[in-house]
Amino acid sequence: MEALGAELRHYTAQPPWHGQPIATIYFGGGTPSLFTPQSFERFLKLVGELAPIAKDAEITLEADPATVTQEKLCGYRALGINRLSVGVQSFQPQLLKTLGRIHTPKDAHDTLTWARAAGFTNLSMDVIFAVPGQTVAMLADDLALAHGHALEHLSTYSLTYEEHTPFFVMKKKGTLQPVEEDEEVAMYSLIQERCAAAGYRHYEISSFARPGFSAHHNANYWNGTSYLGLGAGAHSFSAMSTWGTRWSNERSPRCYMEKVLMHGDATTEVETLTQVQAMGEFVWLNLRQLQGFAPAAFIERFNVSFDEQFPHVTDLLDEGLLTSHSGKITLSPQGLLLADTIFASFV
């Protein structure tokens, strides 16, 4: 906490952070719910001393069901943390084991129940699909159980096999068999169907929300606005330079603390975006949002015609992967299934 405070002091003394009101705060993973309410109280008090926090600020905490108690959740809520994102992933014991999660389905249900009792009125839950061994029926059961808690927000992620991760190694060795592509598509379609029937709006590729409960913090990333990441491995972005600058922190907590307490920051990598990079990222980050973007906004930002910069967009429209309607470009239903490939074409 001392290191986080030192880093916060360092950045809030300089633009674009100095004097700017804070609209969102997000305590993300690792596992921030290992911290006590007293630790968060100390940090939030420092934030309030260094920068004005908006009265309606969205303050989110990611919670692992294996690490919380009803008392802890009450403590978090009393501090002003007003949004809880619970990493349930699944209510199926065998899938939790495959994912390496240490909580039980009961822990997940208890956490959601305790959160309501603690006064949280903005509850989000993570669901992972396309897990080896998972069936469409299992996912349907998970969605039914999730909707039974009347959550305000649902984040759904397809299991990916990133290089240098245990899942990638197990897949390569053949000890994990990925779900067939057709089955994965059926699962994503089921999520869309069931969430729509339960009153959720699909507003971002992986995100579903009841009216008024879309994630404001995550929108900062998709909309290309400045955000400050504090802590080991954290990433930040400043929109102040012409096309933007991003940087990341030392990943080792020990090295991070040593550097921050000595210098005020622990930056390891810095990248200043080129105009070409910024244009590509503008497109795919906006396409993540189902509302898409207006080519006129692209022209206003870059003083370049969207069609001239990305002539292949005509092919994507003809193939039915993108749609053009009411002055906006969006992913089509088919495009949603091939989003990563489409995004790569703009980078």
C-alpha positions as CSV (number, residue, x, y, z in Angstrom):
1,M,0.0,0.0,0.0
2,E,2.9,2.3,0.7
3,A,4.3,1.7,-2.8
4,L,0.9,2.3,-4.4
5,G,0.7,5.5,-2.5
6,A,4.1,6.6,-3.6
7,E,3.3,5.9,-7.3
8,L,0.0,7.7,-7.0
9,R,1.7,10.8,-5.6
10,H,4.2,10.7,-8.4
11,Y,1.6,10.8,-11.2
12,T,-1.0,13.1,-9.7
13,A,1.7,15.8,-9.5
14,Q,1.9,15.9,-13.3
15,P,-0.4,16.1,-16.3
16,P,-2.7,14.7,-17.5
17,W,-3.6,13.5,-14.0
18,H,-2.8,16.7,-11.9
19,G,-6.0,18.4,-10.8
20,Q,-8.2,16.1,-12.9
21,P,-11.3,14.7,-11.2
22,I,-11.4,10.9,-11.0
23,A,-14.4,9.4,-12.6
24,T,-13.6,5.7,-12.1
25,I,-11.4,3.6,-9.9
26,Y,-10.9,-0.1,-10.6
27,F,-9.2,-2.5,-8.2
28,G,-8.3,-5.3,-10.6
29,G,-6.5,-8.6,-10.7
30,G,-4.4,-10.4,-9.3
31,T,-6.7,-10.9,-6.5
32,P,-7.5,-7.5,-4.8
33,S,-10.1,-9.1,-2.5
34,L,-7.1,-10.5,-0.5
35,F,-6.7,-7.0,0.8
36,T,-8.6,-6.0,4.0
37,P,-11.1,-3.1,3.9
38,Q,-8.6,-1.2,6.1
39,S,-6.0,-1.3,3.3
40,F,-8.5,0.1,0.8
41,E,-9.6,2.7,3.2
42,R,-6.0,3.9,3.5
43,F,-5.6,4.0,-0.3
44,L,-8.9,5.7,-1.0
45,K,-8.2,8.4,1.7
46,L,-4.9,9.2,-0.1
47,V,-6.7,9.4,-3.5
48,G,-9.1,11.8,-2.0
49,E,-6.3,14.0,-0.7
50,L,-4.4,14.1,-4.0
51,A,-7.3,14.3,-6.6
52,P,-11.0,15.2,-6.5
53,I,-13.1,12.0,-6.8
54,A,-16.4,12.6,-8.7
55,K,-19.5,12.3,-6.5
56,D,-20.9,9.7,-8.9
57,A,-17.5,7.9,-9.4
58,E,-17.8,4.2,-10.3
59,I,-15.5,2.3,-7.9
60,T,-15.1,-1.4,-8.8
61,L,-13.5,-4.2,-6.9
62,E,-12.7,-7.6,-8.4
63,A,-13.6,-10.4,-5.9
64,D,-12.5,-14.0,-5.9
65,P,-15.2,-16.1,-4.1
66,A,-12.5,-18.0,-2.3
67,T,-11.2,-14.9,-0.6
68,V,-14.2,-13.0,0.8
69,T,-16.5,-13.1,3.8
70,Q,-19.8,-11.3,4.4
71,E,-17.9,-9.1,6.9
72,K,-15.3,-8.2,4.3
73,L,-17.9,-7.3,1.7
74,C,-19.8,-5.1,4.2
75,G,-16.5,-3.4,4.9
76,Y,-15.8,-2.8,1.2
77,R,-19.3,-1.3,0.6
78,A,-19.0,1.0,3.7
79,L,-15.9,2.5,2.1
80,G,-17.8,3.6,-1.0
81,I,-16.8,0.7,-3.3
82,N,-20.0,0.6,-5.2
83,R,-19.4,-2.1,-7.9
84,L,-18.4,-5.7,-7.4
85,S,-17.1,-7.9,-10.2
86,V,-17.1,-11.5,-9.0
87,G,-14.9,-14.0,-10.7
88,V,-17.3,-17.0,-10.6
89,Q,-16.3,-18.4,-14.1
90,S,-18.6,-21.4,-13.7
91,F,-20.9,-23.1,-11.2
92,Q,-19.7,-26.6,-12.4
93,P,-17.3,-28.2,-10.0
94,Q,-15.4,-30.1,-12.7
95,L,-14.9,-27.0,-14.8
96,L,-13.7,-25.0,-11.8
97,K,-11.1,-27.8,-11.3
98,T,-10.0,-27.6,-15.0
99,L,-9.7,-23.8,-14.7
100,G,-7.6,-24.2,-11.5
101,R,-10.1,-22.2,-9.4
102,I,-10.0,-22.9,-5.7
103,H,-13.6,-21.8,-4.9
104,T,-16.7,-24.1,-4.9
105,P,-20.1,-23.4,-6.5
106,K,-21.4,-22.7,-2.9
107,D,-18.6,-20.1,-2.4
108,A,-19.8,-18.4,-5.6
109,H,-23.5,-18.4,-4.6
110,D,-22.6,-17.2,-1.0
111,T,-20.5,-14.3,-2.4
112,L,-23.2,-13.0,-4.6
113,T,-25.8,-13.4,-1.8
114,W,-23.5,-11.6,0.7
115,A,-22.8,-8.9,-1.7
116,R,-26.5,-8.1,-2.0
117,A,-26.9,-8.2,1.8
118,A,-23.9,-5.8,2.1
119,G,-25.7,-3.3,-0.1
120,F,-24.1,-3.7,-3.5
121,T,-26.6,-2.7,-6.2
122,N,-24.2,-3.0,-9.1
123,L,-23.0,-6.6,-9.3
124,S,-21.1,-8.1,-12.2
125,M,-20.0,-11.7,-12.7
126,D,-17.5,-13.3,-15.0
127,V,-18.3,-16.4,-17.0
128,I,-15.8,-18.5,-19.0
129,F,-17.0,-20.6,-21.9
130,A,-15.4,-23.1,-24.3
131,V,-13.7,-24.8,-21.4
132,P,-12.4,-28.3,-22.2
133,G,-15.1,-30.7,-21.0
134,Q,-17.9,-28.1,-21.1
135,T,-21.1,-28.7,-22.9
136,V,-23.7,-26.3,-24.2
137,A,-26.1,-27.7,-21.5
138,M,-23.5,-26.9,-18.8
139,L,-23.3,-23.3,-20.0
140,A,-27.0,-23.1,-20.1
141,D,-27.1,-24.2,-16.4
142,D,-24.4,-21.6,-15.5
143,L,-26.4,-18.8,-17.2
144,A,-29.6,-19.8,-15.5
145,L,-27.9,-19.8,-12.1
146,A,-26.3,-16.4,-12.8
147,H,-29.6,-14.9,-14.0
148,G,-31.1,-16.2,-10.8
149,H,-29.1,-13.7,-8.9
150,A,-30.5,-10.8,-11.0
151,L,-27.1,-9.4,-11.7
152,E,-26.7,-6.0,-13.3
153,H,-23.8,-7.0,-15.5
154,L,-22.3,-10.1,-17.0
155,S,-18.9,-10.5,-18.6
156,T,-18.4,-13.6,-20.8
157,Y,-15.0,-14.8,-22.1
158,S,-14.0,-17.6,-24.3
159,L,-11.1,-19.6,-22.9
160,T,-8.0,-18.6,-24.8
161,Y,-4.6,-20.3,-24.9
162,E,-2.0,-17.6,-24.6
163,E,1.6,-18.6,-25.2
164,H,3.7,-19.2,-22.1
165,T,0.7,-20.1,-20.0
166,P,-0.1,-23.5,-18.4
167,F,-3.2,-23.8,-20.6
168,F,-1.1,-23.3,-23.7
169,V,1.5,-25.9,-22.6
170,M,-1.3,-28.5,-21.7
171,K,-2.9,-27.9,-25.1
172,K,0.4,-28.4,-26.9
173,K,1.0,-31.6,-24.9
174,G,-2.5,-32.9,-25.7
175,T,-3.6,-33.0,-22.0
176,L,-6.2,-30.4,-22.7
177,Q,-8.5,-30.8,-25.7
178,P,-10.0,-27.5,-26.8
179,V,-13.8,-27.3,-27.5
180,E,-14.6,-27.7,-31.2
181,E,-15.2,-24.4,-33.0
182,D,-18.8,-25.2,-33.9
183,E,-19.5,-25.9,-30.2
184,E,-17.8,-22.6,-29.2
185,V,-20.0,-20.7,-31.7
186,A,-23.1,-22.4,-30.3
187,M,-22.1,-21.4,-26.8
188,Y,-21.6,-17.7,-27.7
189,S,-24.9,-17.7,-29.5
190,L,-26.6,-19.2,-26.4
191,I,-25.1,-16.5,-24.3
192,Q,-26.5,-13.8,-26.6
193,E,-29.9,-15.4,-26.7
194,R,-30.2,-16.0,-23.0
195,C,-28.9,-12.6,-21.9
196,A,-31.3,-10.8,-24.3
197,A,-34.2,-12.9,-22.9
198,A,-33.1,-11.9,-19.4
199,G,-33.2,-8.2,-20.2
200,Y,-29.5,-7.5,-20.8
201,R,-28.1,-5.3,-23.6
202,H,-25.2,-6.7,-25.5
203,Y,-23.0,-3.5,-25.6
204,E,-19.5,-4.9,-26.1
205,I,-18.2,-8.2,-27.5
206,S,-17.9,-9.8,-24.1
207,S,-20.2,-7.6,-22.0
208,F,-23.9,-7.6,-21.2
209,A,-25.6,-5.1,-19.0
210,R,-29.0,-4.1,-17.7
211,P,-30.0,-0.5,-18.7
212,G,-27.7,2.0,-17.0
213,F,-25.2,-0.6,-15.8
214,S,-22.6,-0.8,-18.5
215,A,-19.0,-0.6,-17.2
216,H,-17.9,3.0,-17.3
217,H,-14.3,2.2,-16.4
218,N,-13.8,-0.3,-19.2
219,A,-15.3,2.2,-21.7
220,N,-12.2,4.4,-21.0
221,Y,-10.1,1.7,-22.7
222,W,-12.3,1.3,-25.7
223,N,-12.8,5.0,-26.2
224,G,-9.1,5.8,-26.1
225,T,-9.1,8.2,-23.1
226,S,-6.3,8.5,-20.6
227,Y,-6.1,6.0,-17.7
228,L,-3.6,5.5,-15.0
229,G,-2.6,2.0,-13.9
230,L,-0.9,1.6,-10.5
231,G,0.9,-1.5,-9.2
232,A,3.1,-4.4,-10.4
233,G,2.5,-5.1,-14.1
234,A,0.0,-2.3,-14.5
235,H,-0.5,-0.6,-17.8
236,S,-1.3,3.1,-18.4
237,F,-2.2,5.3,-21.4
238,S,-2.0,9.1,-21.9
239,A,-3.9,10.7,-24.7
240,M,-2.0,14.0,-24.2
241,S,0.7,13.4,-26.9
242,T,-0.4,13.7,-30.5
243,W,-1.4,10.0,-31.0
244,G,-1.0,8.8,-27.4
245,T,1.6,7.2,-25.2
246,R,1.4,3.9,-23.2
247,W,3.6,2.4,-20.7
248,S,3.8,-0.6,-18.3
249,N,5.2,-1.3,-14.9
250,E,7.7,-3.8,-13.6
251,R,5.9,-7.1,-13.3
252,S,7.6,-8.5,-10.2
253,P,5.9,-7.1,-7.0
254,R,9.3,-7.0,-5.2
255,C,11.0,-5.1,-8.0
256,Y,8.0,-2.8,-8.4
257,M,8.0,-1.9,-4.7
258,E,11.8,-1.2,-4.7
259,K,11.7,1.0,-7.7
260,V,8.6,3.0,-6.8
261,L,9.7,3.6,-3.2
262,M,13.0,4.9,-4.6
263,H,12.0,6.8,-7.7
264,G,8.2,7.2,-7.6
265,D,7.6,5.1,-10.7
266,A,8.5,1.6,-11.9
267,T,8.1,2.0,-15.7
268,T,9.8,-0.7,-17.8
269,E,8.4,-0.1,-21.3
270,V,7.2,3.1,-23.0
271,E,5.6,3.3,-26.4
272,T,4.6,6.5,-28.3
273,L,2.0,5.6,-30.9
274,T,2.4,6.5,-34.5
275,Q,-0.6,7.9,-36.4
276,V,-0.9,4.6,-38.3
277,Q,-1.0,2.7,-34.9
278,A,-3.5,5.2,-33.5
279,M,-5.8,4.9,-36.5
280,G,-5.9,1.0,-36.4
281,E,-6.5,1.0,-32.6
282,F,-9.3,3.6,-33.0
283,V,-11.1,1.3,-35.4
284,W,-10.8,-2.0,-33.5
285,L,-11.4,-0.6,-30.1
286,N,-14.5,1.1,-31.3
287,L,-15.7,-2.0,-33.1
288,R,-15.5,-3.9,-29.8
289,Q,-18.5,-1.9,-28.8
290,L,-21.6,-3.0,-30.6
291,Q,-22.6,0.6,-31.3
292,G,-19.5,0.9,-33.6
293,F,-18.3,4.3,-34.8
294,A,-19.0,6.9,-37.3
295,P,-16.4,7.3,-40.1
296,A,-17.0,11.1,-39.6
297,A,-15.4,10.7,-36.2
298,F,-12.4,9.0,-37.7
299,I,-12.0,11.9,-40.1
300,E,-12.3,14.4,-37.3
301,R,-9.7,12.6,-35.3
302,F,-7.1,11.9,-38.0
303,N,-8.0,14.3,-40.9
304,V,-7.9,11.2,-43.2
305,S,-10.7,9.5,-45.0
306,F,-11.6,6.1,-43.3
307,D,-12.2,4.4,-46.7
308,E,-8.9,5.7,-48.1
309,Q,-6.9,4.6,-45.1
310,F,-8.5,1.2,-44.9
311,P,-9.8,0.3,-48.5
312,H,-10.3,-3.3,-47.5
313,V,-13.3,-2.2,-45.4
314,T,-15.3,-2.5,-48.7
315,D,-14.5,-6.2,-48.8
316,L,-15.5,-6.6,-45.2
317,L,-18.9,-4.9,-45.9
318,D,-19.5,-7.0,-49.0
319,E,-18.7,-10.2,-47.1
320,G,-21.2,-9.3,-44.4
321,L,-18.7,-9.1,-41.6
322,L,-19.3,-5.3,-41.1
323,T,-22.4,-3.3,-41.5
324,S,-22.9,0.3,-42.4
325,H,-26.1,1.8,-41.0
326,S,-27.3,5.2,-39.8
327,G,-23.8,6.6,-40.4
328,K,-22.0,4.0,-38.3
329,I,-19.8,1.0,-39.0
330,T,-20.4,-2.0,-36.8
331,L,-19.6,-5.7,-36.6
332,S,-22.4,-7.9,-38.1
333,P,-23.6,-10.9,-36.1
334,Q,-21.2,-13.0,-38.3
335,G,-18.4,-10.5,-37.7
336,L,-18.8,-10.9,-34.0
337,L,-17.7,-14.5,-34.4
338,L,-14.6,-13.5,-36.4
339,A,-13.8,-10.3,-34.5
340,D,-10.1,-11.0,-33.7
341,T,-9.4,-11.7,-37.4
342,I,-11.2,-8.5,-38.4
343,F,-9.4,-6.5,-35.8
344,A,-6.0,-7.8,-37.0
345,S,-6.8,-6.5,-40.5
346,F,-6.7,-2.9,-39.1
347,V,-3.4,-3.2,-37.2
